[in-house]
């Protein structure tokens, strides 16, 4: 569908759009923020099904906000400094400290802006904690699903007179002027026809390169054979465009994996199962590590097990506690869970070795009740013992999205090899270099959406400030 033709800006280059946003996921935040400042915006996206086909729509809609008003109302002490400390600990000090500090600093203002200015109905998640977060700081929407979040942002964008959408169309390149500044966006339609659209700035919000199997094999060999569970148009377009214009790239080995993709239904089981006390076993029924270290790095651990598959074992209590998640409900509705009254029955239904499965589950119960003091894998949190009847869901490892990309500053400006910003070129989300350090170990829940929404928001804010400064200069 083509939702509209490019709007004309009232200032800057004559007839130019103030901002072209490439990517209708987290980039819609930039469109709303720029429109709020009176700037003209054109959003382009190659996916006609972007409302349910990109990574924002596939997420669990968890947005970190360190020091938000929801935390204060709940009596939770948090701060950007504490958030940065968590990022540093999870990434073993390998994350970009400047970008981590910048995103932590804006995280609370971002979620409050999303609620107050974008009208997003956010709530603080307090029923369980995600690995690596030392405080409850994740904010989400009803159903805890990105499709709800994205639909809301889209509805706001559609109601703005300052924003037009061009779908399906992909950003093929940008044009730059004699001083190196962005002057136009080159858009390509499915027919192959290209159009040059004058623009004062371009935001690369095209996500990462997870759908490009060659790039994945080159940069992420430990997860290259896993299922890809992300947007089909996350093909590295933003990365290639930036590199073509002399930008730097970093952390290309960083990614978010997931060890809880249901094999039967290809739906997300979710790590809330684990954090509420479930365990993961391999196809033989044996636990193979501390599941609470994180779902991202556990994808590679699962991929290394025989057959690259395993089972999450849970009970009725865990099942009921996870029902607030749309993803989990979809997994249940798809019939991906198997149930049994006892462990012998569960072993028969899963094909696990009964002795190994019993050892894994009874060991969990002993640790949860305090009958055993030490887990051989180092897990310290089991909540409550698993009780019959038992359920299990077969899971496979998956790659969700890449976490490395173009190097940006705290205003999301793309940096050239010499460290200087490329005028008018911004990047956010998976197109930017992120805060997850290297590999999969450094990923924290929200490390995808915070750079996607936060850097987009920062890019639009920086552009609005520049626009206001130019207007003041013209009037003086």
N, C-alpha and C positions, 0 to 999 in steps of 0.2 A: 504494500500500500504506500502511496505517497500522501503523507499527511499535510504537506504544505510546501510552498515555494519559499526560498530564502527571504527573510525579512531584510529590509535595508536599514542600515545604521543611520543615525542622525548626525554623527560626527565621525572624525577620523577619516580614513580613506572614503572618498565619495562612493556611495553605493555598496560599501563593504559591510558584511556582517561583523559585529563586534567579536563574537566567539562561535567557532564551530566545534562542537563536541562530537568526537568520534567514539560512539559506543553508548547505547541506551541502557546501561546498567547503573553502576554507581555514578557515572557521568551525569545522570539526571540531577544530581545534587548541585553540580556546577551550573546547569541550566537554570535551576530555580534560584540559586544565589545570584547569578548574573542578572536574571530578569528582575529580581528584587531591587537591584541597583539601577534598573532602567536600561540595561544593555540589550541589544538584539542578539538572539541565539538561534543557531541552526544545529539540530541534533541529527546525525546520520548513523544508520545501523544496517548491516547487511542481512540481519535475521528478521524475517517477517514474524517469527514466533518468539521475539526477544522477551516478551513478558513471562514466558515460562522456559526459555531456552538458553539464557545466559547464566553466568555464575552467581550474579547477585540474586536472581530468582531462585536458584538452586540451593542457596545458603540457608542456614538456620536463623538468619536475621539477627545475629548476636553482635551488638555494637558496644565496645568498651567506652566507658565514660568515667574517668577517674576524678572523683570529687563532685559528682552531679548532685542535683537537688533530691533525686530519688534516694541516693545513698544517705544524704543527711536526714531525710525523713525517716529512714529505716535505722538510723543510729550507726551507720557503717562509716568508719574512718578510712579515708583513702585520699590519695593525692597523686599528682603527676609524677612526683619523685618516686613514690612507692611503685607506681606502674612501670617506670623506667627500670627500677631495680628488678622487677619481675621479668621484664624483657631481657635484661642483662643476664640474669641467672639462667633463664631458659635457653638463651642463645650462647651461653658460656662466653659472654663478652664479645661476640663476633658481629652483633648488629651495629649498624651505623648509629653512633650515639647522638649525633645532631638530629637526624630524622626521627629517631625514637623519642627524643625529648620534645621535638616539635609536635609530633602526633599525640603524645601523652598530654601535652599542655592544652591542645585544642579539643581533646576527647570529650570533656564535660560540656564546654560551650557548643560543640557539634551536636551532641544528643539533645541538648536543650533547644538549640535552633531547629532541629528536626521536629521536635514536639511543638514548639511555639510558633515558628514561622512556616514550616512545611506541614504542620498539622498531623504529624505521625503519632499515633497512640502508643507510646512506649511504656513499658513496665520494666522494673528491675528484676532480674532473675535471682532468687534467693533460696530456691528449694534444693540446690546442690551447687558445688563448686567445680569449675573446669580445671584440669591440670595446669599448674604454673601460675594461676591467678591467686594471689594471697588475700584478696578481698572480693566480695561480690560486686563486680563492676560492669557486668554485661547487661545491656538493655535490649529488649526485643518487643515484638508485636504479638498479638493474639495468634495462637497457632504456631508460633516460633518458626515461621517459614518465610523465606525470602520473596516468594511470589506475592505475599500480602504486602510486604514492604515496597516492592517494585511497583505493584499496581497502584498503590497510594501515590508514590512519586510521579508516576506516569499521569494519573488523573490531574494532579496539580499542574504538571507541565502543559497538558492539553488545555487547561483553563487559562493559561497565561497568554496575553496578547503579544508578548515579547519573544515567544519561543515557537519555532516551526520544527517539524520533524520530516525527515526524508528517509523513507523505508520502503523497499530494501535498497540500500546504497552503501558502499564502503569507501572509506578514505583510502585513496591509492597513494597519495603523496601530498606534500605541501610545496608551495612556491615561496621563495624568499627574495627580498629586494637587495639593492646594492650595499646596504649596511648590514645585511644578514638577517633582517627582520622578516617574520612571516607576513606574506602579502596575500596569499590565497590558499584555498584547500582544493585539491583535485579529487573529485568524487567519481567513482566508477559504478555504473549500473549493471544489473545482471546481464544485460545485452552486450556488455563490453564497451558501450559508449561512455566517454569521459566528459566531465564538465568541470570547468575552472570557476570556482566561486570566490570572489574577493573577500578576504577576511583579515581582521586585525590580529586575531589570535586563534590558535588551534589547541584543543585539549585532546591528548591521546588517552582515551579511556577504553581501549580495545581489549583489555585483559592481557593475559600472558600468551604463552605458546604451547599450552598443554595439548591442543588438537593437532599440532605438527609433530608427527611421530619421529621424523628425522632429527629435529631439534631436541626432542625428549631423549632419544637414544644417545645423542651427543653429550648432553649436559646432565641427564638424570638416569644413568645406566641402572641403578639399583631398583628403579621403579618402572623401567621402560616396558616391561612385559605385563604390568598390571592393567586392569581395566581403566579406561579414562572416563571419568564421570564429571564432565564439565561442558561448557558451551562449545558447539561445533565450529564457531567462528573465532575461537581463541587460537589464532594461528600465527601469532607473533607479528601482526601487521604494524603495531605501534613501535615495537623494537626495531623492525627493519627500516621504518621511515626515519626514526631517530638516528640510527647508525649511518644511514645514507647521507644525513646532514651533519655528520661529524660529532654526534653525541657519544658520550661514554656509557658503558653498560657495566653492571656489577651484580654479584650474587646470582648468576645464572644457574647455579647448582641448587638453589633454594626452591622448595616446593611444599605444598600441603598435600600430604597423603591421607588416606583414611583406611582403617582396618575394619570398618563395620559396614561394608556394603553387602546387603543380602544377595547371595548368589542366585537364588531362585527368582526373585522379583526385581533385582537391580535397584532396589530402594535403599535409602539410608536407615540403618537400624538406630544409629546414634550412640554416642559415648555416655549419655546419661545412664544407660543400662549398667555400664561398668562402674560409674561413680556412685550408683545406688547399691552396688554390691555384687553385680554379676561378674563372672570370670570368663576368660577366653581360653579355649583349649584348641589344640591342633586336631587333625582328622582322626588321630589315635585316641584323643581324650586327655592329652597331657597339657597342663599349663606350661608356658615357655618364657615367662617374664613378668615384670611388674606392669600390669596393664594401665596403671594410673600415671605412668610417665607422660602419656599423651597419645592421642589417636593418630597423629601425623606420622611420627617415627615408628609407631607400631605397625604401620602398613608394610614397611620394609621387613620388619621382623616376621610378619605373617607370610610375606612373599617368599621368605627363606625356608619356611616349613615344608614338609613333604606335601606335594600337590598344590602348594600355595593357597590353602584354604583351611578354615577352622570353624569353630562353633562358639557363639556366645551363649552361655548357660545362665538362665535367670529363673525367677519364680513369679508367682502371682503378684506379690508385693511390688517387685521391680517393674513388672509389666504395667501395673496400674499407675505407678509413679511416672512412667514415661509417656502416658497417653496425651499429656499436653502438647507433645511434639507431633506436628502434622506428618513428618517423615515416618515416625514410629507407627502411627495409626495406619499409614499407607502400607507399611510392611506387614502389619497384622492383617489388614483387610486383604492383602494379596495372598494370604495363606502361607507365608514364609516361616512361621513358627510351628514347631512340632511339640506336642505335650505328652507327658507320661506321668503315671502316678508314683513311680519310683525310679531309681537310677538304673536298675537293670532294664526296665522298659525304655528309658531314654537312650541307653547304650544301643539297644536293639533298633530303635528308630533312627538313630544318627549314624550307626555303623562304627561308633567309637568302641575301643576296648573297654569292657565293663570295669575291670580292675583299675585301669588308669583314670577313667572318668570318675569312679567313686573316690579315688584318692584326691583328685582335684576338687571335688565338691565338698567332701567331708573335711578336707584341709581348710577350705574357705570357712566352713562353719566353725571349726575349732579356733581359727584366728579371730573370727567375728565375735565369738563368745568369750574370748580370753583364755580358753583351754590350752591354746598354743600361743607362744609369745613371739615367735620369729618365723617370718615367711622366707623360704629359701631364695625367693626372687627379690626380696626387699620391699614388697608392698606393705604399707602400713595402715591402709584404710579399706575396710570391708563393710562398714555400716551395720548390717544385720546378717545373720546366717541365712543361706538359701534353704527353703523348706519345700517339701512336696505339696502339690504337684509341681513338677519341673517343666521348663520350656527350654528349647534351644533353637537357634536360628543359624543356618550355615552362612558364613561370611567369606568374602574374598577381599584382597587388598585393592585399593584404587588410588589413582592420581586425580585429585580434584582441581588444583590449579597451581601454576608456577608462581614463585615469589621473588624472582629476580627480574631486572629490567633496566631501563634507562635511569641513569643517576640524576636525581632531582634535588633541589634545595628545599628548605622548609616552606617555600611558597609554591612548590610543585613545578618550578621552572626547570626545564631540561638543560643539563649542563654539557658543554662541549668538552673536548679532551683537555683543554687548558683550564677547565674549571669555571669558565665564564658562562653565564646563561645565554641560551639561544633566544633572541628576542621574539616573544610572541608564541613560543612553543612550550607547552606544559604536558605533564604526564601524571596519571594517577592509577591506583589499583595495580593490577598485574603488569601493566606497561611500565611501571616505575620499579625501583629497586627494593622497596619494602623494608620491613624491620624484623625479618625472621632469621637473619644470619645466613649460615650455610646449611645445605642439606635439608632434612625434614625435622630434625630435633628441636629447632628453635621456634617452631610454629606454636603460637598461643591462639586459643579461640578468639576470634575477632581480628586477627592479623590480616585477614583478607578484606573484610568490610571497612575497617578503620582507614587503611590507605586508599581504598576505593572511594568511600564517601568523603573522608577527611581531606585528602589531597585535592579532590575535585572542588570541594568547598573552598580550600585555600587558594586554588588557582583562580576561581571566580572572584574571590575577595581581593586578591592582588590585582587582578585586571580592573576591578571596579575602582580601586584606589588610584591606579594609574590613569584611568579615564577621568576621575574627579580632578586629579592634579592637572591634567592637560586642559580641562575646561576652565579651571581657575587661572591657569597661565594665559589662556586665550583672552579671558576677560580682563586681564591686567595688562 
